[in-house]
């Protein structure tokens, strides 16, 4: 009778997990549009809640080893839930890339631990399917754990993490790839020594995660985050295969495939092979940066002069970049946009796919400031509009606006850029005269139709808003 009950529970659980997987797919579908993304998140979250509740039902129906384990499990869930809610409410949108990296760290580590537990607690020698799937879960999850941890530290600006360097990075990558793969293969062919090979696979994979991310610079971090996100999903899917959980398999596969697709699209947006990005970061050598720089001087302007240009313009295009996020000036930019629209000026926002520190960073940042979705225009659609724009206002965007990308021989050559220089007038808000992540000066700043407004973007925008209001009074 008891075995029949357990069999019924297993069948019910399978269908419930399948329902949860369907919710994940539906949620992902709604995330195709910013307007329905919130609903998509809610649907996916509901699916996960259902899956977790079903897991508890199965646990209590089948019995458990001891009460302490269940208490530890519940406490862990409560701590994780509280940490998630607090993070969601308190972390600023400017810090969202770091939060995503931390979530990748947790996800990868959890998947690796689940897979490790499945291998080590199997009675007798695990079969080859378990060894391969769980072994891949350990390998990929461990790489994601340390890689995402370093990425989060770099994005947060932790000094000792930023100073980390790795001489002979290519050699270290090869060494740890070989050691990791070799230990994984030995795990599969020598299941009797699974404790030794599981530990070695974990250690070598953790080390590879470090040497993989340490050399990569900030400009490539959006791609790296996407790749690590794909790794997290793949590790979860492998762990799901190992423990035969359909919800984990589908959820992991969705995250993994979405991460891979996004990584490829981001690399294409930079017009660089994905492997080139992962092999060592954006930018050229110091010699390349120092030589053949643009000639001329930067012409400076003032908030009052910029206000006059904006008020008498028919069409204005805002070009946000990471400098906007650093200054936390997204609300001021949105307020300036509303002020100009109220005066009859056509306003739009040019979004470059790799502007900022994570995929969609500018979209998320401006959405927080309640900028209408229809005003956020992607690169391909906005570039033909620049010649008709009276003013293009660049706020903290650097490499993605550099005309040097149109000619060969520069670190940004071939990268699709926003055609800001084709606008009738260009004003660039910039903190200082420093270079971008590519390590070269932006030729846009020396164009005849470009003016520079140096200073903190938030304070500069506040001054411009005040001047516009005075003109409209």
ZINORJO-V523914 format. One line per field, one symbol per residue. ss: DSSP state (H for helix, E for strand, L for the rest). burial: 1 if it has 9 or more other ideal C-beta (glycine too) atoms within 8 Angstrom, else 0. Layout:
ss=???
burial=???
//
This chain:
ss=LHHHHHHHHHHHHHHHHHHHHHHHHHHHHHLLLLLLHHHHHHHHHHHHHHHHHHHHHHHHHHLLLLHHHHHHHHHHHHHHHHHHHHHHHHLLHHHHHHHHHHHHHHHHHHHHHHHHHHHHLLLLLLLHHHHHHHHHHHHHHHHHHHHHHHHHHHHHLLHHHHLLLLLLHHHHHHHHHHHHHHHHHHHHHLHHHHHHHHHHHHHHHHHHHHHHHHLLLHHHHHHHHHHHHHHHHHHHHHHHHHHLLHHHHHHHHHHHHHHHHHHHHHHHHLLLLHHHHHLLLLLLLHHHHHLLLLLLLLLELLHHHHHHHHHLLLEEEEEELHHHHHHLLHHHHHHHHHHHHHLLLEEEEEELLLLLLLLLHHHHHHHHLLLLHHHEEEHHHHHHHHHHLLEEEEELLLHHHLHHHHLLLLLLLLLLLLLHHHLLLEEEEELLLLLLLLLLLLHHHHLLLEEEEELLHHHHHHHHHHHHHHHHL
burial=00001100110111011111111111110110000110011111111101110100111010010000110000001000000000100010101111111101101111111111011101000100011111111111111111111111111100001100010010011001101100110111011001001101110111111111111110111111111111111111111111100111111111111111011111101101010111001111000110000100010010101111111010111111111111101101111110111000101111111111111011111110101010111010011011001111111111111111100001111010110110101111111000111111011111100111100011011111111110100
//
